[in-house]
Amino acid sequence: MFTEKTIEFLLENKFQNSTEWFHDHHGEYEKYVLNPMREYVSDLADFMTSIDEKICTEPKVNVTISRIARDIRFSNDKSLYKEHMWVSFRRDRKSYKHYPEFVFSFDKDRFILGVGYYMMYPKSAEAMRNFILENDKDAIKAIKSARKTDGLIYGGDSYKRTKYPDKPEDERFWLDMKSPFFFIQNSDASVLFSDKITDYSINIFSQYADIYKFLVKSEEKARNSYLK
């Protein structure tokens, strides 16, 4: 279970910014950060595969769990460690590159539950738009799902000027997306630091299911076009 010790370790590790300090306190990392994340992944595994049987649910770093070490090769910020961590439920990265994912992330201020892309390929976005313009049933379900989910925030990239001014607002919103990513944020520590986080996550992710399935459908449509 996540606790205040989880956040305290992440902040202290970030402050120390030392590989020696991290290795000396690796047991605390395991106890307060990694083990709760493993538990979280395992608790959600059956639910996630009920949405998509190809989603990876192995509770392992670089599969579902983020690394705590930062990649500083191309960054001006040379701090060694993250103060926020995340879980990603998605298909295997090698076989299904750039597919949509479910994300749970947390830091000292809040936790986030999201669905969508870090980056959507233009061909995939084109397939998504075509489905919407054709009034595809899965596109309609995804649009309705996004509209009905309370507190949903859009955090992806969109075109600044719409290319579909004559379309209804709900459709136009989706048609202008480059890389769709939706999320809900929550700062209630009583949820994060308790077993409530499992049921809360399942409730939110269930509301994202139609969005995820539509994005996968769009992705597979685009991928099939590559093979022709």
HELIX and SHEET records of a PDB file:
HELIX    1   1 GLU A    4  GLN A   16  1                                  13    
HELIX    2   2 THR A   19  ASP A   24  1                                   6    
HELIX    3   3 HIS A   26  GLU A   28  1                                   3    
HELIX    4   4 TYR A   29  LEU A   34  3                                   6    
HELIX    5   5 ASN A   35  ILE A   51  1                                  17    
HELIX    6   6 PRO A  122  LEU A  133  1                                  12    
HELIX    7   7 LYS A  137  LYS A  148  1                                  12    
HELIX    8   8 GLU A  169  LEU A  175  1                                   7    
HELIX    9   9 ALA A  189  LEU A  192  1                                   4    
HELIX   10  10 LYS A  196  LEU A  227  1                                  32    
SHEET    1   A 5 MET A  85  PHE A  89  0                                        
SHEET    2   A 5 GLU A 101  PHE A 106 -1                                        
SHEET    3   A 5 PHE A 111  GLY A 116 -1                                        
SHEET    4   A 5 PHE A 181  ASN A 186 -1                                        
SHEET    5   A 5 ILE A 153  TYR A 154 -1                                        
SHEET    1   B 2 ASP A 157  SER A 158  0                                        
SHEET    2   B 2 MET A 177  SER A 179 -1                                        
END                                                                             
